[in-house]
Amino acid sequence: MANTWLIWDYIITGFLHDISRILARIVLIGLYIFYMFVIVGIIMIYITCYTNYMSKMFNVAIRFAIVFLFPINVMLGKCFGIKKDRIRESFVQLNNSFLKCNIKLAPEDILILLPHCLQNNNCNYRITNNIDNCQNCGECPILNLKSISKTWRVKIAIATGGTLARKIIVQTKPKCIVAVACQRDLVDGLIDVFPIPVYGLLNERPEGPCVNTSVDIDKLENFLKHYCNEIN
């Protein structure tokens, strides 16, 4: 972080200062605010880990720091031979732990966002546009996920990729997302929808990636119980 600050300071005091002193000063102030925001977030991460309490005032700063630190951790992981997927899993777990400390939401403000690979690969019914097209055969997790959605009165949708996922989020306007995906897609999604809180659930891939995957239903229900028990 110190190195990046020195680089930016050199650019601002050199190149931008020659163009406009006012512009250089504005950019420099913006960088001060940016780095202070990250520093506050990092400090609050340690405080939250120690006290198991997170102030709502610093919630955005903490999640901003987590997102900012991810690419740095990836670079450090390469130096120490740590696989990127392992770093991604740690990133998701860290994100989830801070999410649990804080928010309480009405069920209608929660969106369960699922990957299409949860559907049985041999199924002839298309459920991407409408999950209710599922015929409830029980050959894949979709039946149980639909049941959970109705029981807890939360929104549920299936996305085939990032573009459709963003469209669904814009349409449903959730205050919190429960996302099921592989390590890469989860991390990309967490960063992409920031500052919307996301609880990540890694899918299980007994037959390999993107084919007949599954998800831990108990973890999903435990999450909903934590957030919806005061509503139901």
Secondary structure, 3 states (H helix, E strand, C coil): CHHHHHHHHHHHHHHHHHHCHHHHHHHHHHHHHHHHHHHHHHHHHHHHHHHCCCCHHHHHHHHHHHHHHHHHHHHHHHHHCCCHHHHHHHHHHHHHHHHHCCCCCCHHHEEEEEEHHHCCCCCCCCCCCCHHHCCCCCCCCHHHHHHHHHHHCCEEEEECCHHHHHHHHHHHCCCEEEEEECHHHHHHHHHHCCCCCEEEEECECCCCCCCCCECCHHHHHHHHHHHHCCCC
